[in-house]
């Protein structure tokens, strides 16, 4: 059974947030990939209203222009934030047709039925509003790393419901125009292997694991290769599945 997102991050959110603050450069590429699809819309409208769900510690806003109107939502208060809190990822606190673009990064795998979330996004977005979703792909090395290694050592287990073509099929073509769907490189960056281990230990709240155990797992699952020099910058392989869609204009039957 997949644990509820809010429940998971009541326990793990604080450790996750500290890791993100201590090593802010680790996942830069991931956030850049998340906002890439918004480039055209931002050019046309610098004051774009952008929603970030789940927002965690609102890290995404630092990869967006200062001109945008940012709205972060997370159903868990475990990140030590003052974000609006409710009972689930589908309970978006946004008014109907009040959002121009919605980004969801690395949170949907904690949600088994994603259709209520998609329905909530559709309600909140303006016609032709943009949805950018990135998460781990089903059956990928990243999925196995999370479910097997992280799940064994984080004290809560880990069983994700990951993305793939079936998620695209849940995007009703009467309501969504799929612009793209596929894998993108989001490799994590570190100044050393020690920093990589410290970050993973904090982000995933790993318990009773040595640096050697973490590095062995990253090598085994993610084909990680690094120099023998422990002080040399390293890159941890990480790829996500990205789906970009637009909300269709209402049909005549919806008027």
N, C-alpha and C positions, 0 to 999 in steps of 0.2 A: 504493500500500500504506500502511496506517495503522501508524505506529510504535507500539511497545509503550509503555504508560503509564510503566512504571518507567524505561525507556530515555530517554524524553522528559524526565522530571523529574530524572534524574541530571544533565542539562545545564541545564535551565531552573529547577529548583526553588529554587536559592539566590536568583536574581534575582527570581523570583515572591514568595518569602518576604519579601525586603527591601521590595518594593513594598507588600505587605500591611501590614508593620509601619510603614512611613513614612506611609501614607495609610489608616489603619484605618477611616475613615468612608466610603470610596469605595463599598464593596459591602454596606453595612449592610442595605439593602432586600432584597438577594439572600438573605442569611442569615435575615432575618426571614421571608421567604416559605418558606424551607426548613423552619422549625420551626413555622409556623402550624398545620399539620395535627395537631401533637402536643398542642394546647391542651387538648382534652377529656381525653386520657389523663393529662396532667400534673395536671389538677385532681383526677382520681380517685386518682392515685398519684404524689405529689410525689417519691418515690424511684425514679422510672422509670429503667430501665437503657437508656441511649441509645448506639447505635453510630454512628460518623461514618466513612463510607467513600466515596471516599478522603479522608483527613483533612487532607492537606497539613500546615500548621503548626498544626492543631487550632483554627482560628479559630471554628468553630461553637460550641464550648463556652461562649463568652462571650455567647451569645444564649439560653442555657438557664439555668434556675434552679440555684442552688448545691446544692439538695437532690438533684439527679439523680446517677446513677452514670454518668459519661461514659467511653466507651471509643473511642479513635480508632485507626484503622488506615490505613496508607498503604503500598503496595508499593514506594515509592521512598524512599531516605534523602536525596534531593537537597534536601529542605527543611531540612536541618541539624537534624533532630529525632531523638529516640530511640525513635520509633515502631517497632513490630514490622515487620519487612521480610520479604517472601516473593516469590514469582515472579509473582503476578498478582492482579487485582481479585477473582477468584473464590476465592482462597485465604484466606478469612476465618478469623482465629485465635480464633474464639469457639466455646465449647462449644454443643452442641445445645440449643435452646430456652433460651438464657441471656440473650436480648436482648428487651426490650419494644418498642423502636422503633428503626428504622434509617433514617438520612438519608444520601442520596447527592447531592451538589451538584457539578455542572459537571465531572465526571470520566468519565462513562460514554461520552462521544463518542470517547474514546481506546480503546474496546473494541468490536471488530467483532461478535462473538457474545456477546450479553448474557444468554443463557439460563443459562450456568454461574454467572454472578453472581446471577441471580434464584434459582437452585437453592440457592446458598450462603446467600442471605438467608433463604430459606424454612427451611432447616435450622437457622439460628441463632435465628430468631424464635420466641417462645412462640406457642401458638395464639391467634389474634386480635391478634397483634403487628402493628404498623403500619410500613409502608414508605413513605417520602417521597422521591421522585426528581425532581430538577430538572436540566435541561440544555437546551442550544440545540436548537431545532427544525429538522428537515431542511427545506432550501429557504428558510430565513428570512434576513433581512438580516444577522443576527448570524453565521449560518453562512457566508455569502459574505464577510463582513468577515474572519472567521478564516481561511478557506481561501485567499482571494485576497490580501488585504493582509498579514495576519500571516504567512501562509505564504511570502510573497515576501521578507520582511525579518527573519525570526527565525533564519535560518541552518540550519534543519532542515526547513522546509516544514511544511505543516499540511493534513491531510485527515481531517476528522472523520466518524464514523458517528453522525449525530445522531438525536435522538428524534422520535417522531411516533406516529400511530395504530398503526403496525406494531409498536412496542415494547409497546403495550397488548396486542396479539394474542399476544405472547410470554409474557404473564402468564397461564399456564394457569388457566382459570376453575375447575378442580377444586381448585386450590391457593390461588388468590387471589380476593378480592372487590375489584373496582375501585371505589373510592369517588368518584374524580374524575380527570379528565384534560383539560388545557387550558392555554392561555397565561396567564402572569401577568407583570405589570410589575415589573421589578427594576432600575429606572434607577439608574445610578451617579452619586454626588454628589461634587462637587469645589469647592474654594474659588475656583478660577480655571482658565482654559484651560491655563495653564502646568502646574498640578498635574495636570490630566487627561493631558497629554502625558507628563509624567514617570512617572505611574503606568502608563500603557499601555506605555511603553518598557520599564519594569522587569518588569511582569507577564508580558508576552509575549516578553521578551528581544529586542526589536527592535534591529537594528543598522543604523547609517548612515542613520538617518531623522531629519529635522528636525521641529520642532514643526509647521511649516506642512504637511509631508507627512502627519503624523498627523491634524491637524485636517481636512485635505482629505478624508482617507479616512473619518473619522467623519461628516463632512457627507455624503459621497457614498453611503456604505453605510447609515448609521443615521439619516439625516434629522436630524442634529444641528443645533440652532439656538442661537446664543448672542449675547449683547450684544457690541457693539463694545468695551466696557470690559473690558480683559484681566484686571482684578482682581475682577470680579463673579463670585459663585458660579454654577456651571453644572451642568447635569444632562445626562448622556450617556444617550440612549435605549438600553435593554437589556431584552429580554423573553426569558423562558425557558418551556419546556414542562414542566409539573408533572404527575406521576402519583402519586396516593395510593392505596394498596391495603392490605388486611388479609389476613393469613394465615388461611385457613379452618381450622376444626376438622377433625381427621382424620376421614375417612369410616370407616364400619364395616369396609370392606375393608382399611383400613390397620392395624387392630388385630390 
